[in-house]
Amino acid sequence: MELTTLFSSFVLLFLAEMGDKTQLMVMTLAHRHRAMPVIVGGCAAFTVLNLLAVFVGQGVAQVIPREVVLIAAGLLFSVFAWRSWADAEEASDSDGNTSHRAVWLASFMLIFVAELGDKTQLAMVALAAQSSSPWSVFVGGTLALWGVTLIGAALGVTLLRRIPHYWVHRTVALLFLVFALLAFAEAGRLFLGN
């Protein structure tokens, strides 16, 4: 394990992901649900994505076209926008009947699709390609993304709890809608070859 590679991977990916759409998703999911399944789902998604980045690399992009990933992300963002808008009508802070498994799975899927082929995954591919120690890149990058996930969840359960549920859900719904439209627009741009 090369500590210099591990540290540089950590710093690069931590800074790249801080404030990114995925951290905002973790914040809003942790605001709506119990934090632990959101954290576990997010960290699991980042672990799988980082393994793909380090060992499969750009082969994933050849197997799954970027347009397909973007359309899937856009659809997933649209569903979350609709659910967040509908949830704004509920004044309760409770989780309702949402199970830990459902929250974990939703967190995993949302983050996995949103990050597949994203800048942080591409950075992992590039770092692993130029490094003689891909495990150092994997460990450093994964720790960075787990750290960003923990910070996002902590903000979701503290800072966002001070804002009325109604406004948080409506704002989140609009953000997810913007993410969906951007994903669809990028898919359209790639499909048309511009």
N, C-alpha and C positions, 0 to 999 in steps of 0.2 A: 504494500500500500504506500503510495507516494503522497506524503502529507501536503506538499506544495500543490499538487494536482487536485487533491481533495479540497484544500482550502480555496484555491482559485475557482473551482467549480461551484463551491458553496456560495462564495461572494457574488459571482456573476449571476447565478440563477436566482439567488435571493433578491438581488436588486432588480432583476428583470421581471420577476413575478409580483413584487410588492406593488399593491394598488391596481393590479391587473383585474380583468373581468372575473377571473376565477376566484380571486380573493373576495371580491364583492359578492359572488355567489355563495361562498362559504359563510360570509357574514350574514347574508339574508336567510340562508338555510338554518344557521345556528340561532337566529332570531325567532324563527318560526317553530323550530323543533328542539329537542334535547341536543345538546352540543356533542356528546360523545359519539352517537352514530354518524353525525356529520363529519366529525374529525376522522373517525375510522374509515368512512367511505372515501373521503378526500385523500387521505394518506395512502389507502389501498390503490386508488386510481393513479396517483402520482408514481407509486412504486411500479405498477404494471407499465405505465407509459415510459418510465425511465429505463426499465428493462428492454422494452421495445426499441427505444432510442439507442441504447448502447449496443445491443446484440443484433438487432434486425436492421436498425438504421434506416436508410432511405428505401430499403426494400418494402417497407409498409406503404410508402407513398406509391410504389409501383403496383402493389396489390389492391389497395383501396384508393381510387382516384380522389384527389382533394375536393373536387366538386361534390362527390357523394358525402364526404365527411362534413362539408359545409352545409349541405342540404339537411343532413341528419341533425346537425347542431342547430340550424335554424328552426326545424320542427320542434326539437326539444325546448329551445328557448321560447317558442310560441306557446307551448303547453304550459311552461312555468309562468309565462306572462299572464295567461288566462287564469291559472289557478291563483296566482297572487292577487289579481284584480278581484276575483270572486271571494278570496279570503279577507279582503279589506272590509267586507260587510260584517264579518264576525268580530265582535269586540273582545272575545276571550283570549287570554294569554296562553291557554292550555294547548296541548298537542292534539286534542281530540282523541280519535281512535287510531292514530297513526302509529304503527309498530316500529320498533327499533330497526327491524329488517327492512321495512319499506323506506325509512329515512336513509339508512345505510345505502340501499340499492339506488335510490334517487340521487343521493350525493355522488356515489361512484359513477353512475351513468352520465350525469350532467357534467362532471369534471372531466371524465374520460373523453367524452365527445368534444367538449369545448377545447381541450388541450391537445387532442390528436393533431399533429402537424403544426401546432402553434410555435411561436418563437422560442419558448423555453425548451420544447422538445427538439426543435431544430438545432438549438444551441448545444443540447446534450449530444446530438449526433456529431456535430462538428468537434466538440471537445473530445469525444471518444475516438473519433477518427484520427485526431492529431496526437493523441496520448498513447504512451506505451503501457498505461495502467488504466484500462477501462473500468475496473472495479473502484478505483479512486474517484473517477468521474461519477460513477453511479452513486457511491456513498455520499459524496459531497453534494451532488445535485439533489438527491433524494432528501437528505437532511435539510437542505435549504427550502425545498417545497413543502416539507412537513412543517417547518418553522413558520412559513407564510400561512399555511392552513391553520395552525394553532393561533396565530395572531388574529386572523380573520374570524375564527370562532369566538375568541375572547372578546373582540369588538362587537360581534353579533349578540352575545349574551349580556353585555354590559352597556355599551354606548347606545345601541339601537333600542334597548329596552326603555330608555328615557323618552323616546319619541312615541307618540300615540300609534298604536297598531295600524289604524286606518291609513295614516300617511306613509308609514313604512311600506305597507303592502302595495299601495298605489304607486309609490316611487319605484319600488322593485319591479312591479309589473311593467312600468314604462321602460325601465332599464333593460329588462329581458326582451321587450318588444324591439328596442333599438338593436340589441345584440342579434336578434333573429333577422331583422331587416339587413343589417350589415353582413351577416353570414349568407343570406340569400343573394344580396348584391354581389358579393365576392364570388359566389358559385356561378352566378350569371356571367360575370366578367370572364371567369376562367373558361366557362362553357363556350362563350362566343370567341374566345381567343384574343381578347384585347389586352 
